[in-house]
Amino acid sequence: MSNDFAMNLIYLRGEKNLTQQELGDAIGVSPSQVSRYEAGQAMPRKTVLRKLADALGVTIEQLTQPDMVNITMSERSASGADDTWKVTVPKQLVSKIQAEAEKYGVSVEVMFVAELERARSFWEKGVDPGIEQAIDSVQKYHRSIDV
């Protein structure tokens, strides 16, 4: 199964602000099946791929062969060790993060980590701290380890 497909599906569903239930209803599959697609545990049949592409407003090629970017970030942890993160994300997401970074006057790295922090907070606590608070948290952390 393609992890790029799974990541792209998650991204595109988020862009349309759809839940797994809503996307499943739109294409005629259960939300648990959408979850399996997004986890990389299953690939949709061609007929379902067509329905997914239509529901997400993309071509089948854009859905199945996304333009992905590999990002590598290194940072010094509080213990002084260098940590390296490697992630693969849809190219459209990188463009959005760059635009947001410019808007808030921060680096792409800070914006990327701030967005990850927002996602973590939402996942763990069900609360979105907002981008400004997430940026502030990331910058405070970076200042604390740079001392």
N, C-alpha and C positions, 0 to 999 in steps of 0.2 A: 504494500500500500504506500501511497505517496504522502509523506509528511508535508510536502509543499502544498499539495491539494488540501489537506486537512487544515493547515494554517491559513491558507487563502480563503477557504470556506468560512472559517471563524471570522476572519477579517471582513469579508464581504457581507456576512450576515449582520455583523456589528455596524457596518456602514449604513445598512438599511434599517437599523434599529429594530431588528426582528428577534423574537425569542425563538428557541428551538421549536416550541409548540407552534408558533405562527408560521415558521418556515415549513415545518412538517405538514401543517394543514394546507398550505399553498401548493405543495407538490404531491400531496397524497401519501405521505409516509408518517409513521409515528415519531414523536419527538425523541424517543430512545434511539431510533434509527439515525436521525440527524446527529445525535450525540456520538454514535458509532462512526459516522463519516468524519466528524470533527476530531475524534480520538485517533483516527487513522486505522481503525479496526475493520472498516469495510469501505468498499468503493461502490458508488451507485451504478446501476445499470444505465445504458445509453438513454433509455426513455426518461429515467429520473434525472440524468444529467441535463437533458434538454429543459425539463421543468425547473430544475435548480437555476440554470443560467437565465431563463426567462424571469423567474421570481426575483433574482438578484440583479437583473438588468445588465448582464454581461453576455459575451459570447461563450460558447462551450470551450473554445481555446483559452480565453481569459480565465475561465474557471479551472480548467484542467492543467494548463501550462502557464502558471503565473510567473511573472517577472519578479524573482526573489533576489534579495540582497543579503549577503553575509556581513554581519557586523561583529567586530571584535573590540571589546573595551577592556582596558586594564585600569585597575585602581589599587591603591594601597589600603589594606584593611586596617582596622583599629589596632591590630596586633603588629602591624608593620610589614606583613607579608603582602606580596603582590598577588591580587586576584585577577583572573582573566575570565571574561564572559564572552561566549560566542553564541550568537543567535542568528537565525535566518528569518527575515520578515518580508512581506510584500513590498515591492518598490514604492507603491503608492503611499504606504504608511511612512516611509522615510521622508518623502516629500512633505507630508503633513506635519511630521515632527519638526522638520527644518523650518517650515513656515511658522509654526507655533513658537519655536525657539527664538526666531527673529522678533515675533510679536511681543514676547515677554523679555527680550534682551538677555537671554541666557544661551549657553552653549547647547549644541545638539545633544551632547552626552548628558547634561543636566536635565534637559527636557525628556529625553528617553527614559532615564532612571525615575524621574518624577512621574511619568505616565505609568511605569511599572509599579511604583509605590501606590499610586491611586488604585490600580487594578488589585494589588495585594490587599489594600485596606477594604476595598469593596468585597472581595472574595472572602476575607476572614471575618469582617465585622458587618458587612452589608451597608457600609457607609462610604460615600465618596467625599474625601476631605476637600475636594476642589483642587484645581491645578495650582493656584497661587500657594496654598498651604503645602502641597506636595513639593513644589519648587523650593520653598523656604526650608522644608525639612531636609531635602537633598543638599542644599547649600550649607546648612548648619553642620550636617554630617561631614561634608568635605572640609569645611574650616576646622572641625575638631581633629581630623586626622592629619591635616597639613601643619599643625602646630608643632 
